Amino acid sequence: MGIKVVATNRKARRNYSILDEFEAGIVLLGSEIKSVRAGQVSLAEAYVRVDDNQAWLIDAHIAPYEQAGIHNHDPKRTRKLLLHKKEIHQLWEQITIKGVAVIPLKMYIKDGLAKVQIAVARGKKLYDKRQTIAKRDAEREMERQLKKRYKY
């Protein structure tokens, strides 16, 4: 069936340097999966908490499904992530380091199932962000010059 990306956390790579990535399943209600398939998801303020050998997705906004009526879900409810026990222990070991967080990068539908790509990340300082932007601008300018030079 393939992969259909539903939502991405665009600020994640700008504000954090990614150390490690994981793919996790997510436990959703019926009205939630319908909203996810419709692309009504926001991961902007979301993060992952690990406790009691379980991982939880916190503050991810999945819009209410309009046709669900009174049986709708809470848009910002805490959702359980499905990971192997070994992966959860790896996450736990890495987040005990100061300055490290677990954030969602994107949510997608893979072979009919909702998945979340999560990452262990360290927050960037302001000078790191400026350095990244300067590097990206320099690469863009080089591409422009090369394109301009070989246009004829």
N, C-alpha and C positions, 0 to 999 in steps of 0.2 A: 504494500500500500504506500509506503514511503513516509516522509516526515513533513508535517505542516506546522510551521512555527506560528504560534498564537500570540505570544507576547515576549518582548525582550526588555531587559533592564538596561537602558542605554547609558545611564550614568554610572553603571558598575565599573566598567573598564576605565572611565575617566577618573573616578574617585578612589579606586582601589587597584593595587597590583595583585594579579591573580597568582596564587601559589599552587593550587591543586583543584581539579574539577571532578565532579561526580554526577552520575545520572541517577535520579530517584523517581520512583513512582509516587503517585499522590492519591490519597483517599478522598473521593468526592461524592457528594450527594447527586441524585438524579438531575435536579434543576441546575446544579453547578456544572456538570459535564456538558449540558446543553449550552450554557453560557460560554464555556470554554471553547466549544466547537464553533460558536458564533464569533469568537475573538474578543469577547468583552472582559478582558483581564488586564490588570495593572500590577506590575511588580516593583514600582518605583520606590515604595517605602518598606518593602518586605525584607525580612531576614529569617534566618533559621536558628532555632534554639535546640540544643541537644541536652537531654536529661533522662535519667532512668532507662538507659539503653534504647531510647526512642528519639527520633528527630521530628521536629514540628516546624511547619511553615507559618510564620506569624505576619499579620498585616498585609497579606496579599489580597487585593480587591478583585473579587469575581462578582460582576454585576448580577442583580436578581434577574431571573428568567421571567419574562413578561407573561408567558402562557401558564406559569405554574400556579397562579392565583394565590390562595391563602397558604399553600404549602411551600412557600419559598424559603430560601436560606438566608442566613445572616451574611452580608457581603464580605465582612472582614473577620470571619471566624477562624480559629486556629485549625489547621489541617495537618493530618499525620502524613509524614513522608515514609515511603517504603524503601528501606535500604537493608543490605545484609549486615549482620551483627559486626562483622569484621570492619566494614566501612564506617559504621557508627563509632566503633572504637578508634579508628584512624581520625575521624573528625574530632572526637573528644580529646585525643592527645594533642592535636594541632591547635584547638581553640584555648587550651590552657596557657598558651604563650600569650604574653601581653601584646595588645594591638592587633590581634588577629580576629576576624569575624567570618561567619559563614553567610553568604548572600546568594540569592537566586539570580542566575544570568538570563535564562529564558525558559518559557513554558511552551511545550509543543505536543502534538498528537503524533504518536509513533505506532503504526500498526493498530490503530483504533484505541489505543490507551494513552491517557494523559501522563506526560513525563515532565520533570523539572530538572534543568541542569543547574546544579549548585556549585559554588566555588568557595574554597578557603582563601581569604583575601586579607591583605594588609592595607590599611588606609594610607593614601599618598599624602605627602606634605604639599604645601602650596608650591614650593620650588620644583617638586617633582612634576606637578601638573603643568607648570610653565615650560619645563624642559620637554615634556611629551608634546605639547602644542607646537613648540618651536621646531622640533624634529619632524613632525607631520607637515608643517608649513614648508620646510626646506625640501622635503621629498616631493611635495606637490609642485613646487617651483621648478625642481629639476625635471619632473615629468612634462611640465608645460614647455620648458626650453627644448627638451628632446623632441617633443611633438612639433614644435614650431620649426626646429632645425630640419627635420626629416619630412616636412609637409610637402615639399616640392617634388 
